[in-house]
Every structure is written in structure tokens, then in C-alpha cells.
Amino acid sequence: MGETGQGPDGAEGRPKLLLHVCCGPCSTEVIERLAAENDLVLFFFNPNIFPREEHDRRLAEAERHAIAHGHRFLRGGWDHTGWLAAVNGLEAEPEGGRRCAACFSFRLEAAVGKAREEGAASFTTTLTVSPHKNAAAVNAAGEAAGRNAGVHFLAADFKKKDGFLKSCRLAKEAGMYRQEYCGCEYSMRKTA
């Protein structure tokens, strides 16, 4: 797992918050909301994204945005085999169903592990900024991961207060690549 954009830990007495980032465009508005009161450490762990080239493209956009705004950025790797095992038997589930819940859990368990390594007071995710993601399901997965690891999960629905619209505007202004499907090979079927 790599790291770029080193910054001070616990800057200006603000609590350290690990932000799981699903992609650059979704991170824009969430970073703006959280950065004033938290020392953010961004963590990209999305082994659900397929194919590898798509994963790497989204990773590069998220990293570019984080560094441009002075935030530490941690790369979580592409454990697609582990992700496939986590969703095994759920391949035929519809978008937003049990496969997505298993995917949220897989990624947020990695995020809470990284939050513990970093000594973060809490963690959260950009996943809820998307209108295609059920915030209650994402928050349930984050709260369970946090409870099991003893790290506070900041439950949120970042799509509220026009979060998604603002993220679209900010991403467009930054000239960011915006993907056309959620990420996994199963969500690709929906756009084909």
C-alpha cells in the first residue's frame, strides 16, 4: 500500500479522520464538507472496480485531487480476487442488493483497518454522495466495521444538501474523469 501527499498528522489540533474515497468526483464535495474541522487522510481501496485499467484511472483522479488540495493519500491496492470471494454467490443480485452490501462491508473493513493504523479518531466514506448508493446500507456497513474494530464511524448521507450536484459541478470545474458505471463487472451489465 503506497502513500503520497504527506501532510501533518493532527494538523492544528483537528481530529484525524480517515476518508474512504470511492473516486475523485465523489470526493470533491465530501472533502470540502469535512476538511475544515478534520485532518483528513484519504484512502482509496476499491478492488471492486473492473477492469484494472478502470481502477487505475479512478485511482489517479482521486490521488490528483487529494494532492492538489494538500491531503495525504493512501493507496489500498487492487485485491480483486478477495473482492470476488466476498461477493461470491451474489453475482445475480440487482444493483443496490445484497452484493452491494457485501461490497460496502469489504471496502469499509479495509478502511477501518487503515484508520486504526493511522491513529484516526474516526472514519467515513464518500460512497453516500452518490444517488445510486443507499446511505442506510453504507452506514450500516461502516458502523458494523467500526464497532468490530473499536473505531468511530461517522455516519452521513453526503448526497443531502445538494451534495451530489455540488460534487458534479466541482468535478467538472476540475476537469475530472467521471466514470459511466459503478465499478464492478456486474454493474457494467447495467450500462451495456
Summary of the structure (lengths in Angstrom):
residues: 192
radius of gyration: 15.3
end to end distance: 32.7
largest distance: 48.4
contacts: 628
relative contact order: 0.20
helix: 51%
strand: 12%
